[in-house]
Structures are given as C-alpha cells and as structure tokens.
Amino acid sequence: MQRIKSTKKVTELEDIASNPDFLTSSLTEVMDKFNISKYFSLFDFLKSKGLAVSSLLGILLILPFYGVANIYSLYKCGINGLEFDGKKDVYYDIKNNENIKWRELLMLHAKRFIYLISRNINLQTNSITALIFDDTLLEKTGKKIEKVSIVNDHVSGRFILGYKLLVCGFWDGASFIPLDFSIHREKGKKQEALI
C-alpha cells in the first residue's frame, strides 16, 4: 500500500499531543463535530447502575491519543488532567459486551465523516473515488485464544497463529474512511464459524 508522508501534518499532531490542555480541547471539539456522545448514548440502556456506557466508551476512545495502550496502563499511570471513575472490570465488560454493535458505530462514524466533508468546499476533491477491500493479519501469541487458527501470510509466505482482518473502506481522493470490518480464520479440518 502506498503511503504519503507529510512532515507538516506530523509536526502539527506532535504539537497538539505535547500540550495536554490543547489536546483535551481538540479531542472535545472533534468528538462534538462527529456527534460521538449521541452515537455512544445509543448503548446507555446496557447498564442500569454506575457510569453510563457513553462515558466509558468516550474514555476508551481517547486513550490512544494520550499514549495509553490499554486499560492496565490507564490504571497504572492514569491520565493527567482527566478524571475517570470505575474499576478496570467496568471497561473490560464494556469492551467485551456482545450487545455493543461496533460495526454499526463504525458505519455511523463513516457517514458523519462523509457528510462533514461534503459540507466543506475546501475539503472536497475531484479525484478518483474507490471502494477498497484489504486484509491484514492479526498475529497472536498464547496457548488459549478463542477461535484462533493458523493463517497464511501471503506477503511473507509463512504461516502464523492469529486471525485475518478484512476491512472495507471508501477512498474519496484524499481520505480513507473505513466502512466495515470482519475477522476471519483459516479453514482447518474442524472448521467452526467465527462469529
């Protein structure tokens, strides 16, 4: 896949990330533009006590921007300037909740992104548009992983333990917008459906 490098954009992102106050206000502004709280509130019915699901999902969404890789890191180091409540199990329960429609959330985000681009004349392009399907490997290590299989890496020609992630995206000439995804395993002698 061809990659376009832009030092100017990377420098702008580094400047935003280095200032916690500016990062927080920037993330809040973007989340407001994309109606994130509205989409997340669709799942508030899943919990009757404690923090709302929309609040928990909002915290999970901003973790990568603060350099926090996972829930364990969140509780080990915390995030300066942000207050969050709840024990770590609350976040794990939300991430593993089968009633949260992650694919629907992704589609709502993509629709909103396309709508925002269509309203801004400066961001519209007359380039070629395309629907792109791409698969990538999710390599795993461990002994007990649900529905894992040996998958063929067609790039390196080797077989590894893991899953295949299939992503469908829309290229508008300037941005790649993921529309849908699915996780697959390779067929074996005892093939089971991965749901």
C-alpha positions in Angstrom: 0.0 0.0 0.0 1.4 3.4 -1.0 2.0 5.8 1.9 2.2 9.6 1.6 4.5 11.2 4.2 3.8 14.7 5.3 6.1 16.2 7.9 4.0 19.2 8.3 1.0 17.2 9.4 3.0 15.0 11.8 4.6 18.2 13.4 1.1 19.6 13.9 -0.1 16.4 15.6 3.1 16.4 17.8 2.4 20.0 18.9 -1.2 19.1 19.8 -0.2 16.0 21.7 2.6 17.8 23.7 0.1 20.2 25.2 -2.4 18.3 27.4 -4.9 21.2 27.6 -4.9 21.8 23.9 -5.2 18.0 23.3 -8.2 17.8 25.5 -9.9 20.8 23.9 -9.1 19.5 20.4 -10.5 16.0 21.1 -13.6 17.5 22.7 -14.1 19.7 19.6 -13.7 16.7 17.2 -16.0 14.5 19.3 -18.6 17.2 19.2 -18.4 17.6 15.4 -18.8 13.8 15.0 -21.7 13.6 17.5 -19.8 10.8 19.3 -21.8 11.2 22.5 -25.1 10.9 20.6 -23.9 7.6 19.0 -22.5 6.3 22.2 -25.7 7.1 24.1 -27.5 4.5 22.0 -25.9 1.9 24.2 -26.6 3.5 27.6 -29.5 1.1 28.2 -26.9 -1.7 28.7 -26.1 -0.5 32.2 -28.5 0.4 34.9 -26.0 1.5 37.6 -22.8 3.4 37.8 -21.2 5.2 34.9 -23.1 5.5 31.6 -21.9 3.4 28.7 -21.4 6.5 26.7 -19.0 7.9 29.2 -17.0 4.7 29.3 -16.8 4.5 25.5 -15.7 8.1 25.4 -12.8 7.4 27.7 -11.8 4.3 25.7 -11.9 6.3 22.5 -9.4 9.0 23.8 -6.9 6.6 25.4 -4.7 6.2 22.3 -4.4 10.0 21.9 -2.9 10.1 25.4 -0.4 7.3 24.7 -2.3 4.8 26.9 -2.1 1.4 25.2 -4.6 -0.5 27.3 -6.8 -0.5 30.5 -3.9 -1.8 32.6 -1.8 1.2 31.6 -4.7 3.6 32.3 -4.9 2.4 35.9 -1.1 2.1 36.3 -0.2 5.7 35.2 -3.5 7.5 34.8 -4.1 10.4 32.5 -3.0 13.8 33.8 -5.8 16.3 33.9 -8.6 13.8 33.3 -10.9 12.3 35.9 -12.3 8.9 35.3 -14.3 6.6 37.6 -15.0 3.0 37.9 -12.8 -0.1 38.3 -10.9 -1.7 35.5 -13.5 -4.5 35.2 -16.1 -2.0 34.1 -14.0 -1.1 31.0 -13.3 -4.7 30.2 -17.0 -5.6 30.5 -17.9 -2.8 28.0 -15.2 -3.8 25.5 -16.4 -7.4 25.6 -20.1 -6.7 25.7 -21.7 -8.5 22.7 -24.7 -6.1 22.6 -22.5 -3.2 21.5 -22.6 -3.0 17.8 -19.1 -2.0 16.9 -19.7 -2.3 13.2 -22.7 0.0 13.4 -20.7 2.6 15.3 -18.0 2.5 12.6 -20.7 3.0 9.9 -22.3 5.9 11.8 -18.8 7.5 12.1 -18.1 7.0 8.4 -21.5 8.5 7.4 -20.8 11.5 9.6 -17.3 11.9 8.2 -18.6 11.8 4.6 -21.3 14.3 5.5 -18.8 16.8 7.1 -16.5 16.5 4.0 -19.4 17.2 1.6 -20.4 20.3 3.5 -16.8 21.8 3.4 -16.0 23.0 -0.1 -12.3 23.3 0.8 -12.0 19.6 1.6 -13.9 18.3 -1.5 -11.8 16.7 -4.2 -12.4 15.8 -7.8 -10.1 12.8 -7.6 -11.0 9.2 -8.4 -13.0 7.5 -5.7 -12.9 3.8 -4.9 -14.2 1.2 -2.6 -11.2 -0.7 -1.2 -11.1 -4.1 0.5 -7.9 -5.0 2.3 -7.0 -7.9 4.5 -4.3 -7.9 7.2 -3.1 -10.3 9.7 -3.6 -10.1 13.5 -0.8 -12.1 14.9 -1.5 -13.6 18.3 0.7 -15.4 20.9 -0.5 -17.6 23.7 -2.0 -21.0 24.4 -5.7 -20.4 24.9 -7.1 -17.9 22.5 -10.8 -18.3 21.3 -11.3 -19.3 17.7 -7.6 -18.7 16.7 -6.1 -20.6 13.8 -3.0 -20.9 11.7 -3.3 -18.3 8.9 -1.3 -17.8 5.8 0.6 -14.6 5.4 0.6 -14.2 1.6 3.2 -11.4 1.8 5.9 -13.3 3.6 4.7 -16.8 2.6 4.8 -18.1 6.2 2.0 -19.4 8.4 1.3 -17.7 11.8 -1.1 -18.1 14.7 -3.8 -15.4 14.5 -6.8 -14.0 12.6 -7.3 -12.3 9.3 -8.9 -8.8 9.5 -10.9 -7.8 6.4 -11.6 -4.1 6.1 -13.9 -2.4 3.6 -13.2 1.3 3.1 -14.0 4.2 0.9 -11.3 6.3 -0.7 -12.6 9.8 -1.6 -9.3 11.0 -3.2 -7.9 12.4 0.0 -9.0 10.2 2.9 -9.5 6.5 3.5 -12.7 6.0 5.5 -13.3 2.5 7.0 -16.8 1.4 6.4 -17.0 -2.2 7.7 -14.7 -4.9 9.1 -14.8 -8.6 9.8 -12.5 -11.1 11.5 -11.8 -14.5 9.9 -9.9 -17.6 10.5 -8.4 -20.1 8.0 -10.3 -23.3 7.3 -9.0 -26.3 9.1 -10.1 -29.9 9.4 -12.5 -28.9 12.2 -13.8 -25.7 10.8 -16.1 -23.7 13.1 -17.8 -20.4 12.2 -16.2 -17.4 13.8 -18.9 -15.1 15.0 
